[in-house]
């Protein structure tokens, strides 16, 4: 059983394990990634960063790319529908960060992202995907040649199974990514039309593993939200690693439990108090990064996740959605922290 948890090689990057935090807009910020890394996440990826905004000089966008205190290695994910703009964004990312990989978003189903030619549109349009991966790979190579102190880092991509049930295009997207030189592929085995609903098709993950045939690592995403489901994904599909998204929201301990389960065949649950204390640590880190007002507003949805499963949780969450200070959160959860 222990062989299911193992090191992974992505291009020149070697990771100690194969349990990853997905890029999640509004969740995988610096503070949350730090907690996940502390609890055993082998690799984390930032929230998606607009290449267009980077090229325009957006300071707010640049802040999304900062490494967290606990991360040994991390990836920055960029998105865009124009290959030239994506290439222009590369030296900006590599100059401003110490990221260990660049990930390309080829899976986001949000309409405004798709309309720009980015996200899931890349899975639908393999030619565009090829052009973008090629441009990013070329820009990374050029930057490394001009900056020998910054070795060339791997370029990865996350795709979906297809546009909708009538247009399953993962194979064409994967072939384009391979031809363009991608160093790893993550597949969220849902279509763009499914969004985050319905069931992920792990059969497609298995087919992608067979199609890639060991040329580069393949990582699976979709419906892995517990130690048991993560183990099933690894066993049934043969993916090299599991990328957790919604299952990790409000639960950075998921990585510790999965690792323990893969290595020992059992796992220990954390007490409620520990979960809530993790939420307060995330709040504290976010206050330091963003200021109390912004952090407290952004943590509302996160504390709703941290308090999931608590008896009387609906009443608690009704209070959480109006919390605007650290003191508000302490007043709401104080009785659970003693």
PECOR-V660765 format. One record per backbone hydrogen bond with DSSP energy under -1.0 kcal/mol. NH is the residue of the N-H (numbers start at 1). CO is the residue of the C=O. E is the energy in kcal/mol with one decimal. If there is no record, write none. Layout:
nh | co | e
NH | CO | E
NH | CO | E
This chain:
nh | co | e
4 | 1 | -1.8
5 | 2 | -1.4
8 | 15 | -1.9
10 | 13 | -3.4
13 | 10 | -2.7
15 | 8 | -3.2
20 | 242 | -3.0
21 | 43 | -2.4
22 | 244 | -3.0
27 | 24 | -2.4
28 | 24 | -2.5
29 | 27 | -2.0
33 | 29 | -2.6
34 | 30 | -1.7
35 | 31 | -1.6
36 | 32 | -2.4
37 | 33 | -2.6
38 | 34 | -2.0
39 | 35 | -1.5
40 | 37 | -1.3
41 | 36 | -2.7
42 | 19 | -3.0
46 | 75 | -2.2
49 | 77 | -2.3
51 | 79 | -2.5
54 | 50 | -2.0
55 | 51 | -2.5
56 | 52 | -1.8
57 | 54 | -1.1
58 | 53 | -2.6
62 | 58 | -1.7
63 | 59 | -1.5
64 | 61 | -1.3
65 | 62 | -1.5
66 | 63 | -1.0
75 | 44 | -2.3
76 | 101 | -1.9
78 | 103 | -2.7
79 | 49 | -2.1
86 | 82 | -2.4
87 | 83 | -2.3
88 | 84 | -2.1
89 | 85 | -1.7
93 | 89 | -2.3
94 | 90 | -2.7
95 | 91 | -1.7
96 | 92 | -2.0
97 | 93 | -1.6
100 | 74 | -3.0
102 | 154 | -2.3
103 | 76 | -2.7
104 | 156 | -2.2
105 | 78 | -2.2
106 | 158 | -2.0
113 | 110 | -1.1
114 | 110 | -2.3
115 | 111 | -2.9
117 | 114 | -2.1
118 | 113 | -1.7
120 | 108 | -2.7
121 | 118 | -1.8
122 | 119 | -2.0
124 | 120 | -1.5
125 | 121 | -2.1
129 | 125 | -2.2
130 | 126 | -2.8
131 | 127 | -2.2
132 | 128 | -2.4
133 | 129 | -2.8
134 | 130 | -2.5
135 | 131 | -2.1
136 | 132 | -2.6
137 | 133 | -2.8
138 | 134 | -2.5
139 | 135 | -2.2
140 | 136 | -2.4
141 | 137 | -2.4
142 | 138 | -2.4
143 | 139 | -2.2
144 | 140 | -2.3
145 | 141 | -2.0
146 | 142 | -1.7
147 | 143 | -1.5
150 | 147 | -2.8
156 | 102 | -2.8
157 | 184 | -1.6
158 | 104 | -2.3
159 | 186 | -2.8
161 | 190 | -1.7
163 | 167 | -2.3
167 | 164 | -1.5
170 | 161 | -1.7
173 | 169 | -2.5
174 | 170 | -2.9
175 | 171 | -2.4
176 | 172 | -2.1
177 | 173 | -2.4
178 | 174 | -2.7
179 | 175 | -2.5
180 | 176 | -1.8
181 | 178 | -1.1
182 | 177 | -2.7
183 | 155 | -3.5
185 | 217 | -2.0
186 | 157 | -2.5
187 | 219 | -2.5
188 | 159 | -2.7
189 | 221 | -1.7
190 | 188 | -2.3
192 | 162 | -2.3
193 | 163 | -2.1
195 | 191 | -1.1
197 | 194 | -2.5
201 | 189 | -3.1
202 | 200 | -1.2
204 | 201 | -1.2
206 | 202 | -2.2
207 | 203 | -2.1
208 | 204 | -2.4
209 | 205 | -2.3
210 | 206 | -2.1
211 | 207 | -2.4
212 | 208 | -2.8
213 | 209 | -1.9
215 | 212 | -1.7
219 | 185 | -2.5
220 | 241 | -2.4
221 | 187 | -2.0
230 | 226 | -2.4
231 | 227 | -2.2
232 | 228 | -2.2
233 | 229 | -2.4
234 | 230 | -2.2
235 | 231 | -2.5
236 | 232 | -3.3
237 | 233 | -2.2
238 | 234 | -1.2
240 | 218 | -3.0
242 | 18 | -2.3
243 | 220 | -3.1
244 | 20 | -3.1
248 | 245 | -1.7
249 | 246 | -1.1
251 | 248 | -2.5
254 | 251 | -1.9
255 | 252 | -1.1
257 | 253 | -2.3
258 | 254 | -2.7
259 | 255 | -2.3
260 | 256 | -2.4
261 | 257 | -2.5
262 | 258 | -2.8
263 | 259 | -2.0
264 | 260 | -3.0
265 | 261 | -1.8
275 | 271 | -1.5
276 | 272 | -2.3
277 | 273 | -2.6
278 | 274 | -1.9
279 | 275 | -1.7
280 | 276 | -2.0
281 | 277 | -2.0
282 | 278 | -2.4
283 | 279 | -2.3
284 | 280 | -2.5
285 | 281 | -2.3
286 | 282 | -2.4
287 | 283 | -2.5
288 | 284 | -1.9
289 | 285 | -1.6
290 | 286 | -3.3
291 | 287 | -2.2
295 | 291 | -2.3
296 | 292 | -2.7
297 | 293 | -1.8
298 | 294 | -2.4
299 | 295 | -2.0
300 | 297 | -1.1
303 | 299 | -3.0
304 | 300 | -1.6
305 | 301 | -1.3
306 | 302 | -2.6
307 | 303 | -1.9
308 | 305 | -1.4
310 | 307 | -1.9
313 | 310 | -2.0
316 | 312 | -1.6
317 | 313 | -2.9
318 | 314 | -1.6
319 | 315 | -1.1
320 | 316 | -2.3
321 | 317 | -1.9
322 | 319 | -1.5
323 | 320 | -1.9
329 | 325 | -1.7
330 | 326 | -2.3
331 | 327 | -2.4
332 | 328 | -1.9
333 | 329 | -2.2
334 | 330 | -1.5
336 | 333 | -1.7
337 | 334 | -1.4
